[in-house]
Amino acid sequence: MTGDYRLLILVLWPFAGAWIGYLIGKKDSTYRDYFADFVVIAEFVYVLWLFPELRGGGTTNFLAEGFCGLNLHLRLDGFREIYGSITAYIWMMTTLISREYFAHYQNRNRYYLFVLPTLGATMGLFLSADLFTVYLFCQIISFTSFVGIAHDERDTALKAASTYLAAEIIGGSFIFSGLSRLYQLFGTLEIDELRAAVSGLDDRTGVYVAGVLLLFGFGAKAGMFPMHFWMGRAHAGSPAPISTLLSSIITKTGLFGVILVCANIFIEDKAWGIFLLVLGTFTMLLGAVRAIFGVHVKRILAFSSLSQIGFILMGIGSSMYLGAQNQTAVHGALLHMVNHSLLKLLLYLCAAVIYMRTHTLHLDDIRGYGRGKPLLHAAFLCGALGLGCVPFFNGYVSKTLLHEGIVECMHLAAEIGGPYVLFLVAEMLFLLGGGMTIAYMMKLYFCIFIQKHPTDQEKFDNLNKHYIGKATTAALIGASAVIPVLGMFPHLFLERVALWGQGILNSGLEPYVIHPVHYFQASIMKGSLLSIGAGVVIYFSVIRKALMKQVNGGAWEYVYRWPKKLDLEDLIYRPLIERWVPDMCGAVCSVLNTPILYRAIQKMDLTTDWREKKKENDKKRAEDRRKMLEKRRLKDHNKYR
């Protein structure tokens, strides 16, 4: 093992802390909770401590050669430092609220035993410098986060966890197959070596096969269509801190894998860029539509994550199409990853605050809960406006860059005779997707903070002074304060973050200087204003008219109108996993275990060598059987003589 051992500490410290905390929890749960807080705070401080060494484009590596026959290679550079810091920060916030959230839960010792190693594995994945290391930590995350999703041990939680694990196993199989193909082609999984090997390849058929397998494998972790079927159920069935980690960070591990594959194997590949853009557009629209139809807060936020992942994939696809001139799209994709992580941290913290007092997140049951609660109101509003691409909030900056990237693709397609109409349609759907984001966030906002509960409003009002603890208050304030600051000063913060981390997506390309984006000019804000207008129209014309109904007494309630036949989990994936695959495997094994196959082989025109070898084997087996019978006969003869 060579290199900077401090990177190994970043990975192993949460694993060690989990077992130490487990032993402490056997004696005293309070000390265990405080020790868990210490573990995540120390991890966050340690990541920041490494920051000064990376300024100016520096990197540091750790390499364990021959690990599992390959290499365990960790690297810390600009992008990895950014997402290492975000990972530690979000884990710190969710752990701080876990003490209050799980106050009345059982098996809290088990919760920390698995959630802290998930932090270590996630940190290891973001530090990975070769695809084998990515795969290793990806599989660890799948199994440790599975326990967190199933923590409640109720039927809904267990079903959600089983669906999640099935998706991760399928995705892991795709990744393993893709990596095997790459290793067969190039004899290495080191990212730097792959980039050089692919650049000199003439026949790319095998690379495309491996790329598709890896894309859908990592897409299962990210929640990309068509591997998204676990997201709604897993988020709704798991505790709010786990939902926060799933949406904010764990889905980004899948996107990180997609970025590594695209940026190092398919950079400047226009066909691949178009494929990813189309896939991202469909993912974005599907997630937004499902969120509009939702009636459960965490399911709405889960499908919102699906939609935002689609936006990010559109940015990655645009960057592949633009090639050396891709910096605007690169900045948009990277910043929207960062912004989405921060926004979903805040919104899921708000959901946790509501659930801790109501024990439900169905819209009809929590209607009016946020009235008279200014801190919760302000925090949720920051998250909703940021996600809705409203100017002066962080989401506006990244979505503006994503939109500009698509516009640049349109101009390039017009110059070189490419699919201009495709990019024009993608831009229109991009703006529509932004409008649908506004619509479903308005649905949540009006339900929680504007409308009144028909029967329990007085009970909600009585909680106004005692609805949140000190640690949760600090986490909510810290998470919400970042959103407008980043949005109001994009050149000071977000653009520096983008410049520092851009090497992950355009490594190997010549530096390309982009024109500065004047975010608050009327011409730039036009796209955002169009989306906001479309969102208001969708809310009042679709949600209020078609997705709500008036019941006896004049009260309105939310109605779930998504057709059951369009639920891919129940329609395709669960039957595939639970019945079709086991039945097919059983049928194959039954055929192989019967004389039918042997008789079919006998009738085949086999080679003479095989026939002679079979005769020798049959003769040997007959001789062995004769000796065995003779031995048994002599034994019986001596016994009864």
C-alpha positions in Angstrom: 0.0 0.0 0.0 1.4 3.4 -1.0 0.2 7.0 -1.0 -1.7 9.2 1.3 -3.0 7.1 4.2 -5.3 10.0 5.3 -7.7 9.0 2.5 -8.0 5.5 4.0 -8.8 7.1 7.4 -11.7 9.0 5.8 -13.2 5.6 4.7 -12.4 3.5 7.8 -13.1 5.9 10.6 -17.0 5.7 10.2 -16.7 1.8 10.1 -14.6 1.8 13.3 -16.9 4.4 14.9 -20.0 2.3 14.2 -18.6 -0.7 16.2 -17.3 1.5 19.0 -20.7 3.2 19.2 -22.5 -0.2 19.1 -20.5 -1.4 22.2 -21.2 1.9 23.9 -24.9 1.5 23.1 -24.9 -1.8 24.9 -24.3 0.1 28.1 -25.8 3.5 27.6 -27.8 4.7 24.6 -27.4 8.4 25.4 -23.6 8.2 25.3 -24.0 6.2 22.1 -26.0 9.0 20.4 -23.4 11.6 21.4 -20.6 9.4 20.2 -22.3 9.0 16.8 -22.6 12.8 16.6 -18.8 13.0 17.4 -18.0 10.5 14.6 -19.8 12.5 11.9 -18.6 15.9 13.1 -15.0 14.6 13.1 -15.5 13.2 9.6 -16.7 16.6 8.4 -13.9 18.5 10.1 -11.3 16.1 8.7 -12.5 16.5 5.1 -12.3 20.3 5.5 -8.8 20.0 7.0 -7.6 18.4 3.8 -9.0 21.3 1.7 -6.0 23.7 1.7 -3.7 21.0 0.1 -6.0 20.8 -3.0 -6.1 24.5 -3.9 -4.6 25.2 -7.2 -5.5 21.9 -8.8 -3.6 19.6 -6.5 -4.4 15.9 -5.9 -3.5 13.2 -3.5 -3.8 9.4 -4.0 -3.8 6.1 -2.0 -3.2 2.8 -3.8 -3.5 -0.7 -2.5 -2.2 -2.9 -5.4 -3.5 -6.4 -5.8 -6.5 -5.8 -3.6 -9.0 -8.7 -4.5 -6.8 -9.3 -7.6 -7.1 -5.6 -8.8 -6.5 -2.2 -7.2 -8.1 -0.3 -4.4 -7.4 3.2 -5.6 -8.5 6.4 -3.8 -8.0 10.0 -5.0 -8.8 13.4 -3.6 -9.1 16.2 -6.1 -11.5 19.1 -6.7 -14.7 17.3 -7.4 -14.1 14.6 -4.8 -13.3 17.1 -2.1 -16.6 18.9 -3.0 -18.7 15.8 -2.7 -16.7 14.4 0.2 -17.5 17.7 2.1 -21.2 17.6 1.1 -21.5 13.9 2.1 -20.0 14.6 5.5 -22.1 17.7 6.0 -25.4 16.0 5.1 -24.5 13.0 7.3 -23.8 15.3 10.2 -27.1 17.1 9.8 -29.2 13.9 9.6 -27.3 12.3 12.5 -28.0 15.4 14.7 -31.7 15.1 14.2 -31.7 11.3 14.5 -31.5 11.5 18.3 -34.9 13.3 18.4 -36.4 11.5 15.5 -35.7 8.0 16.9 -36.5 8.9 20.5 -39.4 6.4 20.6 -38.0 3.8 18.2 -36.6 0.4 18.9 -33.3 -1.0 17.5 -31.5 2.3 17.6 -28.2 0.6 18.2 -28.7 -1.3 15.0 -29.5 1.9 13.1 -26.2 3.5 14.0 -24.3 0.3 13.4 -25.4 0.4 9.7 -25.8 4.1 9.0 -22.2 5.0 9.9 -20.6 2.4 7.7 -22.8 3.7 4.9 -21.1 7.0 5.4 -17.6 5.3 5.1 -18.6 3.4 2.0 -20.1 6.5 0.4 -17.0 8.5 1.1 -14.9 5.6 -0.4 -17.1 5.6 -3.5 -16.7 9.4 -4.1 -12.9 9.0 -3.6 -12.6 6.1 -6.0 -10.1 6.5 -8.9 -10.9 3.2 -10.6 -14.1 1.5 -11.5 -13.4 -1.6 -9.4 -13.2 0.5 -6.3 -16.5 2.2 -7.3 -18.2 -1.2 -7.7 -16.9 -2.4 -4.3 -18.2 0.5 -2.3 -21.4 0.6 -4.4 -22.2 -2.9 -3.2 -21.4 -2.1 0.4 -23.8 0.9 0.3 -26.6 -1.3 -1.2 -26.6 -3.7 1.8 -26.0 -1.2 4.6 -28.7 1.2 3.4 -31.1 -1.8 3.0 -31.0 -2.2 6.7 -31.8 1.5 7.2 -34.8 1.3 4.9 -36.2 -1.7 6.7 -35.6 -0.2 10.2 -39.3 0.1 11.1 -39.8 -3.6 10.4 -43.4 -2.9 9.3 -44.8 -4.6 6.2 -44.4 -1.4 4.2 -40.8 -0.9 5.3 -39.9 -4.5 4.6 -41.5 -4.4 1.2 -39.8 -1.1 0.4 -36.4 -2.5 1.5 -36.9 -5.7 -0.6 -37.7 -3.7 -3.7 -34.7 -1.5 -3.1 -32.4 -4.4 -2.6 -33.7 -6.2 -5.7 -33.0 -3.0 -7.8 -29.5 -2.8 -6.4 -28.7 -6.4 -7.0 -29.9 -6.1 -10.6 -27.9 -2.9 -11.0 -24.9 -4.5 -9.5 -25.1 -7.4 -11.9 -25.2 -4.9 -14.8 -22.2 -3.1 -13.4 -20.2 -6.3 -12.9 -21.0 -7.4 -16.5 -20.0 -4.0 -17.9 -16.7 -4.0 -15.9 -16.0 -7.5 -17.0 -16.4 -6.5 -20.6 -14.1 -3.4 -20.1 -11.5 -5.5 -18.4 -11.6 -8.0 -21.2 -11.1 -5.3 -23.8 -8.4 -3.2 -22.0 -7.0 -5.3 -19.1 -7.5 -2.4 -16.7 -10.3 -0.6 -14.8 -8.1 2.4 -13.9 -10.0 5.5 -15.0 -6.9 7.3 -16.3 -5.8 4.3 -18.3 -9.2 3.6 -19.7 -9.4 7.1 -21.1 -6.2 6.7 -23.0 -7.1 3.1 -24.2 -10.5 4.1 -25.5 -9.2 7.1 -27.4 -7.1 4.9 -29.7 -9.8 2.3 -30.4 -11.3 1.9 -33.9 -14.1 -0.6 -33.3 -16.2 0.7 -30.4 -18.9 -1.9 -30.4 -17.7 -3.7 -27.3 -17.3 -0.3 -25.6 -20.9 0.6 -26.3 -22.1 -2.7 -24.9 -20.1 -2.1 -21.7 -21.2 1.5 -21.6 -24.9 0.6 -21.8 -24.5 -2.1 -19.0 -22.7 0.4 -16.8 -25.1 3.2 -17.5 -28.2 1.1 -16.4 -26.2 -0.4 -13.5 -25.3 2.9 -12.1 -28.7 4.2 -13.1 -30.3 1.8 -10.7 -28.4 3.4 -7.9 -29.3 6.9 -9.2 -32.9 6.1 -9.8 -32.8 6.7 -13.5 -35.6 5.4 -15.8 -36.2 2.5 -16.2 -34.4 1.4 -13.0 -36.3 4.0 -10.9 -39.1 1.7 -9.6 -37.7 1.5 -6.1 -37.6 5.2 -5.3 -41.2 6.0 -4.4 -41.7 3.0 -2.1 -38.2 3.2 -0.5 -38.5 6.8 0.4 -42.0 6.5 1.8 -41.3 3.4 3.7 -38.0 4.4 5.4 -37.4 6.8 8.3 -36.9 10.4 7.3 -33.2 10.5 8.1 -32.7 7.5 5.7 -34.9 9.1 3.1 -32.7 12.3 3.4 -29.5 10.3 2.8 -31.1 8.3 -0.1 -32.3 11.4 -2.0 -29.4 13.8 -1.1 -26.4 11.6 -1.4 -26.9 7.9 -2.3 -28.5 8.7 -5.6 -25.5 10.9 -6.4 -23.2 7.9 -6.0 -25.0 6.4 -9.0 -24.6 9.7 -10.9 -20.9 9.7 -10.0 -20.6 6.3 -11.7 -22.5 7.6 -14.8 -20.1 10.6 -14.9 -17.0 8.5 -14.7 -18.2 6.3 -17.6 -19.3 9.2 -19.7 -16.4 11.5 -19.2 -13.7 8.9 -19.6 -15.1 6.6 -22.3 -17.7 8.6 -24.3 -16.4 12.2 -24.1 -17.0 14.0 -27.4 -19.2 11.1 -28.5 -22.3 12.9 -30.0 -24.4 9.7 -30.4 -23.9 8.9 -26.8 -24.7 12.4 -25.8 -28.0 12.3 -27.7 -28.9 9.0 -26.1 -28.2 10.3 -22.6 -30.1 13.5 -23.3 -33.2 11.6 -24.4 -33.0 9.3 -21.5 -32.6 12.2 -19.1 -35.6 14.0 -20.6 -37.9 11.0 -20.2 -36.6 10.6 -16.6 -37.2 14.2 -15.9 -40.8 14.2 -17.2 -41.8 10.9 -15.6 -40.6 12.1 -12.2 -42.4 15.4 -12.4 -45.7 13.8 -13.5 -45.6 11.2 -10.7 -44.8 14.0 -8.2 -47.8 16.0 -9.4 -50.1 13.0 -8.8 -48.6 12.2 -5.4 -50.6 12.5 -2.1 -47.7 11.6 0.3 -45.0 14.1 1.1 -42.0 11.7 0.9 -43.3 10.0 -2.3 -43.7 13.5 -3.9 -40.1 14.4 -2.8 -38.9 11.0 -4.1 -40.3 11.5 -7.5 -39.1 15.0 -7.4 -35.6 13.5 -7.0 -36.2 11.3 -10.0 -37.1 14.4 -12.0 -34.1 16.4 -10.9 -31.8 13.5 -11.7 -33.3 13.7 -15.2 -32.3 17.4 -15.4 -28.7 16.4 -14.4 -28.6 13.6 -17.0 -29.7 16.1 -19.6 -26.7 18.3 -18.6 -24.3 15.3 -18.9 -25.7 14.4 -22.3 -25.3 18.0 -23.5 -21.7 18.0 -22.3 -21.0 14.8 -24.3 -22.5 16.3 -27.4 -20.7 19.7 -27.1 -17.3 18.0 -26.5 -14.5 20.6 -26.0 -17.0 23.4 -25.8 -19.0 21.8 -23.0 -18.1 23.9 -20.0 -21.5 25.5 -19.5 -23.3 22.2 -19.5 -20.6 20.7 -17.2 -21.0 23.5 -14.8 -24.8 23.1 -14.9 -24.7 19.4 -14.3 -22.2 19.6 -11.4 -23.9 22.5 -9.7 -27.3 20.9 -10.0 -25.9 17.8 -8.3 -24.6 20.0 -5.4 -27.8 22.2 -5.2 -30.1 19.2 -5.3 -28.2 17.5 -2.4 -28.6 20.7 -0.3 -32.2 21.3 -1.2 -33.3 17.7 -0.5 -31.5 17.8 2.8 -33.6 20.8 3.8 -36.9 19.5 2.4 -36.6 16.1 4.1 -35.6 17.8 7.4 -38.9 19.6 7.1 -40.7 16.4 6.4 -39.0 14.8 9.5 -40.2 17.7 11.7 -43.8 17.2 10.5 -43.7 13.4 11.0 -42.2 13.6 14.5 -45.4 15.2 15.7 -48.1 13.9 13.4 -46.7 10.3 12.6 -48.1 10.6 9.1 -47.2 12.5 5.9 -50.4 12.0 3.9 -51.5 15.4 2.6 -55.0 15.2 3.9 -53.7 14.3 7.4 -51.1 17.1 7.7 -53.1 19.9 6.0 -52.5 23.2 7.9 -49.8 21.8 10.1 -47.3 24.5 9.2 -49.6 27.4 10.0 -48.1 29.6 12.8 -44.7 27.9 12.6 -42.4 30.6 11.1 -39.1 28.6 11.2 -40.6 25.6 9.5 -42.4 27.9 7.0 -39.3 29.8 6.1 -37.2 26.7 5.8 -39.7 24.9 3.5 -40.1 28.0 1.4 -36.3 28.2 0.8 -36.3 24.6 -0.3 -39.3 25.0 -2.5 -38.2 28.2 -4.2 -34.7 26.7 -4.7 -36.0 23.5 -6.3 -38.5 25.6 -8.4 -35.7 27.6 -10.1 -36.9 30.9 -8.7 -34.3 33.7 -9.1 -32.1 34.5 -6.1 -32.1 30.9 -4.9 -29.4 28.3 -5.7 -31.5 26.0 -7.9 -32.0 28.9 -10.3 -28.3 29.2 -11.0 -27.7 25.5 -11.9 -30.9 25.2 -14.0 -30.0 28.3 -15.9 -26.7 26.8 -16.9 -28.3 23.5 -17.8 -30.7 25.5 -20.1 -27.9 27.4 -21.6 -26.1 24.1 -22.3 -29.1 22.8 -24.3 -29.3 26.1 -26.2 -25.6 25.7 -27.1 -26.4 22.2 -28.4 -29.1 23.7 -30.6 -26.6 26.2 -32.1 -24.0 23.5 -32.7 -26.5 21.2 -34.3 -27.6 24.0 -36.6 -23.9 24.6 -37.6 -22.9 21.0 -38.3 -26.3 19.7 -39.6 -27.2 17.8 -36.4 -30.6 17.1 -34.9 -31.6 20.7 -34.3 -35.3 19.8 -33.8 -34.4 17.3 -31.1 -32.7 19.9 -29.0 -35.5 22.4 -29.6 -38.0 19.8 -28.3 -35.6 19.1 -25.4 -35.5 22.8 -24.5 -39.3 23.1 -24.5 -39.7 20.0 -22.4 -37.0 21.3 -20.0 -39.0 24.4 -19.4 -42.2 22.3 -19.0 -40.4 20.1 -16.5 -39.4 23.3 -14.5 -43.1 24.3 -14.6 -44.2 21.0 -13.2 -41.6 21.4 -10.4 -43.2 24.6 -9.4 -46.7 23.0 -9.6 -45.9 20.1 -7.2 -44.0 22.3 -4.8 -47.0 24.7 -4.7 -49.2 21.6 -4.0 -47.1 20.9 -0.9 -46.8 24.5 0.2 -50.5 25.3 0.0 -51.4 22.1 1.7 -49.1 22.4 4.7 -49.0 26.2 5.2 -52.0 27.9 3.6 -55.0 25.5 3.9 -56.7 24.6 7.2 -57.3 21.1 8.5 -61.1 20.5 8.6 -61.0 18.8 12.1 -57.5 19.0 13.7 -56.4 22.6 13.1 -56.7 23.6 16.7 -54.5 20.6 17.8 -51.9 21.7 15.2 -52.0 25.3 16.5 -51.4 24.2 20.1 -48.0 22.7 19.0 -46.7 26.0 17.7 -44.3 26.5 20.6 -43.2 22.9 21.2 -42.9 21.2 17.9 -39.2 21.1 17.4 -36.1 20.3 19.5 -32.9 22.3 19.8 -30.7 20.0 17.6 -33.3 19.9 14.9 -33.7 23.6 15.1 -30.0 24.1 14.6 -30.0 21.7 11.6 -33.0 23.4 10.0 -31.5 26.8 10.3 -28.1 25.7 9.0 -29.6 23.8 6.0 -31.9 26.7 5.0 -29.4 29.6 5.4 -27.2 28.2 2.7 -29.9 28.2 -0.1 -30.5 32.0 -0.6 -26.8 32.9 0.0 -25.6 30.6 -2.8 -28.4 31.9 -5.1 -27.8 35.6 -4.5 -24.0 35.4 -4.9 -23.5 32.8 -7.7 -20.2 34.3 -8.9 -18.8 34.3 -5.4 -19.6 30.8 -4.5 -21.3 28.4 -7.0 -19.1 29.4 -10.0 -16.0 28.8 -8.0 -17.3 25.4 -6.9 -18.0 24.6 -10.6 -14.5 25.7 -11.7 -12.9 23.6 -9.0 -14.8 20.5 -9.7 -15.2 20.6 -13.5 -12.2 18.3 -14.2 -14.3 15.2 -13.4 -16.4 15.8 -16.5 -14.1 17.4 -19.0 -10.7 15.9 -18.0 -8.5 15.3 -21.1 -10.0 18.2 -23.0 -8.4 21.5 -23.8 -9.5 24.3 -21.5 -12.4 26.2 -23.0 -13.3 29.7 -21.7 -17.0 30.4 -21.5 -18.6 33.8 -21.6 -19.8 34.9 -18.2 -23.4 34.3 -17.5 -25.3 37.4 -16.2 -27.9 35.5 -14.2 -30.1 38.3 -13.3 -30.6 39.9 -16.7 -34.1 39.9 -18.2 -33.0 37.8 -21.2 -31.5 35.1 -18.9 -34.4 35.1 -16.4 -36.9 34.6 -19.2 -36.7 30.8 -19.1 -37.2 30.7 -15.4 -40.2 33.1 -15.6 -41.8 30.9 -18.3 -41.4 27.9 -16.1 -42.9 29.7 -13.1 -45.9 30.8 -15.2 -46.4 27.3 -16.5 -46.2 25.9 -13.0 -48.9 28.3 -11.7 -51.2 27.3 -14.6 -50.6 23.6 -14.0 -51.4 23.9 -10.3 -54.7 25.8 -10.6 -55.9 24.0 -13.8 -54.7 20.4 -13.1 -54.0 19.9 -9.4 -56.9 22.0 -8.0 -59.4 20.8 -10.7 -58.5 17.2 -11.3 -56.5 16.0 -8.3 -58.8 17.3 -5.6 -62.4 16.6 -4.8 -65.0 18.1 -2.5 -66.5 15.7 0.0 -69.5 15.9 2.4 -69.4 19.1 4.4 -67.7 21.1 1.7 -64.2 20.1 2.6 -61.7 19.3 -0.1 -59.4 16.3 -0.1 -56.5 15.1 -2.3 -57.2 12.2 -4.6 -54.6 9.7 -5.9 -55.5 9.3 -9.6 -52.4 7.7 -11.0 -53.5 4.6 -13.0 -52.5 1.4 -11.2 -51.8 -0.2 -14.6 -48.9 2.3 -15.1 -47.2 1.3 -11.8 -44.1 -0.4 -13.2 -43.2 -2.0 -9.9 -46.4 -4.0 -9.6 -46.8 -4.5 -13.3 -43.4 -5.6 -14.4 -40.6 -5.5 -11.8 -42.0 -7.3 -8.8 -43.6 -10.2 -11.0 -40.2 -10.4 -12.8 -38.2 -10.7 -9.6 -40.6 -12.8 -7.5 -42.1 -15.2 -10.2 -40.8 -15.0 -13.7 -37.1 -15.3 -13.0 -37.4 -18.1 -10.4 -39.8 -19.9 -12.6 -37.5 -19.7 -15.6 -34.5 -20.8 -13.6 -36.5 -23.6 -12.2 -37.6 -24.7 -15.7 -34.0 -24.6 -17.0 -32.8 -26.7 -14.0 -35.6 -29.2 -14.4 -34.7 -29.7 -18.1 -31.0 -30.1 -17.3 -31.9 -32.6 -14.5 -33.9 -35.0 -16.8 -32.9 -37.7 -19.3 -34.5 -35.6 -22.1 -31.3 -33.5 -22.5 -29.1 -36.6 -22.4 -31.1 -38.4 -25.1 -31.0 -35.3 -27.2 -27.2 -35.2 -26.9 -27.0 -38.8 -27.8 -28.8 -38.1 -31.1 -26.5 -35.3 -32.0 -23.6 -35.7 -34.5 -20.8 -35.6 -31.9 -17.2 -35.9 -32.7 -15.4 -39.3 -32.5 -13.1 -38.0 -29.7 -16.0 -37.2 -27.5 -17.7 -40.6 -28.2 -14.5 -42.5 -27.4 -14.0 -40.5 -24.2 -17.6 -41.2 -23.2 -17.1 -45.0 -23.8 -14.0 -44.9 -21.6 -15.9 -43.1 -18.8 -18.8 -45.5 -19.1 -16.5 -48.5 -18.9 -14.7 -47.1 -15.9 -18.0 -46.5 -14.1 -19.2 -50.1 -14.9 -15.9 -51.5 -13.5 -16.2 -49.4 -10.3 -19.7 -50.6 -9.9 -18.7 -54.2 -10.4 -16.0 -53.9 -7.7 -18.4 -52.2 -5.3 -20.9 -55.1 -5.7 -18.2 -57.7 -5.3 -17.0 -56.1 -2.2 -20.5 -55.9 -0.8 -21.1 -59.6 -1.7 -17.9 -60.7 0.2 -18.8 -58.6 3.2 -22.3 -60.2 3.4 -20.8 -63.7 2.9 -18.3 -63.2 5.8 -21.1 -61.8 8.0 -23.4 -64.9 7.6 -20.8 -67.6 7.2 
